[in-house]
Amino acid sequence: MSADVKQQITETLLQLLEKKSLEKITVKELVTLCGISRQTFYYHFEDVLDVVDWWTRQGAQYLMEESLRAEDPHKALRLFVDYTAEHRQTLQHLLASRWREQLERRLAQVFTTYLQDMLHKMHPNLAMSPADEEAFLTFYAYGISGLLIHQDAHTDAEKETLVNQLYWLLFQNPWGHILHS
């Protein structure tokens, strides 16, 4: 039941984000639309931003699990592109809020984890210092998340083009050869 209430609150927030900015959404509005008490809301979340954080963590977990199960990196990247396209409006409203920096950091963390896992699987004995690895992963994670946020891929052809561009950046260009197996 607890996860259902959290999911209900989250889905209501996402619906509201399609219409207005995060700063204009209140706990009162959420509890009214969900038909729950303020006490129930505060049992599950600290505030509206905590709902956003829970949603991003759930999305990140889903993307990580699915991408690591994907047959190849191209299909894994397609998962990220599809997810971002599906939630484009919500992400844009969130990124237009005063919490943009936190949200960008969360997106980059998702890609950092994915890329780090991929790097260690493909090159278990890679001789790279922890500082160099962190710089490498941060650079690529912010680059990928930035492209996904700012590219407006609607059609399957546009999405596939973006996937191919990301794949090239990660695996086929001279700087991305380190991730290539």
N, C-alpha and C positions, 0 to 999 in steps of 0.2 A: 504494500500500500504506500509506503514512504516514497519509493522510487516513482510510483504513479503520480503522486502529488507533485513531486519535483518536476516530473516530465510535463504535467499539466501547466504548472506555473511557467516553465520554460517555453512551451509551445505558445502560450498566451503572450508572453513577452515578445517572441519572434513575430507573431502576428501584428502586434502593436508597432514593432520596429519597421514593418513594411509601410507604415503610415506616418510615423513621426520619429523624432530623434530620441535618443536614450535619455537625455536630460529632462524631457517632458513626460516621461513615464514614471508614475508613482507607485509605491507599494499599495496605496489605497485603491488605485485603479486596477492593479493586478488581482488583489483579493476579491474585489467586487466582480470582476469578469470571471474569475475562477470559482466563485461561490464558496470561498473559504474564509476563515477568520484571520485577522492579523496575527494572532498567536500561532496559527498553523503555518503561516508564511514564515514567521521568525523562528519557528522550530527548525525549518529546513534551510533558510537563507538569512544572512545578515542584512542584506539590502539588495537593490536592483542589480548593482554591479556584481554581486555575488552570484546572481542567477546567470549573468553573462559569463562569468568565469566558469561556472559549472557546465554551461553549454559548450564553451570552447574546450574544456577538458574532455567532455564526452565525445565531441567531434574529433579531437586529437587522438583519443584512444581508438575510436572507430577507424580513422584513417591509418593509424599505425598498424593495427591488426590486419586490416584488409590489404594494405600496401605490401606488408611483409609476406602475405600469402599469395600475392600476385605472381603470375608465371614469369614475368620479366619486368625490368625497370620501366619500360615503355607503358605497360599496363598499370603499373603502380602510379606513374605520373598522371595517367588518364584519370585515376581515382581522385587525385588532388584537383585536377582541372574541373572535373564534373562537380565535385563537392563545392568548390569555390563559385562556379557558375550558378549552381542551384541556390546558393546563399548570398549571391552578389548584393542584392538590395540590403539585406540585413547587415552584411559586412560594411557596406558603404555608410550606412547610418551609424554603425558602431565606430567606424574610423573617423567619422565627422564629429564624434563626441570628444569631451575633454580627456577621455581615457584611451585615446588613440595609441599612445606610447605603450601602454600595458598590453593592448590587444595586438599590436605589431610584434611585441616581444613574445607573446604566447604563440602566434603563428610561426615565428622564427624558431621557437623551441620545438615545435612539431617537426619541422624540416631538419633541424639539427639532430634530433633523435633518429629520424629516418636515415639521414645521410651517414651518421656515425655507425649505425648498425650495418648499413650497406658497406661502408669502408672497411669495417673490421671483418665482415664475412668474406669480402673479396680479397683483402690483403691482411691476413691475420698476423703476418710478420713485418708489417710496414715499419720502416725506421723513420719515424716522425716524432719530434718532441711533442709533449702535451701542449705546449704553447703554440707550436706550429699547427697542430691538429685543430686546436680551438679556433685559431684565426682562419684556417681553411674552411672549417664547418660553418663558422659565423658568416663568412663572406658568401658562401653558396646558399645558406639558409635564408639570409636576408634578400639575396638576389632572387631566389625562387619565389619567396612569399611576395616580394614587391611586384614581380611580373604577374603573378596570379591575381593580385589585388587590382592592378592597373590595366590589365588586358581585359577587354570586353568581348569575350568569346561567347556568342549566342548559338550559332549553328554548329552542327557536328564537324563541318569542315574547318571552321575557325578554331574549335576546340582541338581538333587533330593537329592543326598547324601549331598551336601553342604547345601541345605535347611534344611535337617534333623539335620545336625550338628549345624547349627545356632539356630534352634528351641530348640534343647536340651540345648545349652548354655544359651538361654534366659529363657526357661520355665521349664526345667525338672531337671537341676542339682541343688544341694543344695544351690548354691549361687544365682541362677536365680529364686528361688521360689517366690520372691517378685513380679515378673511380672505375675505369674500364678494366674488366677482367681479362 
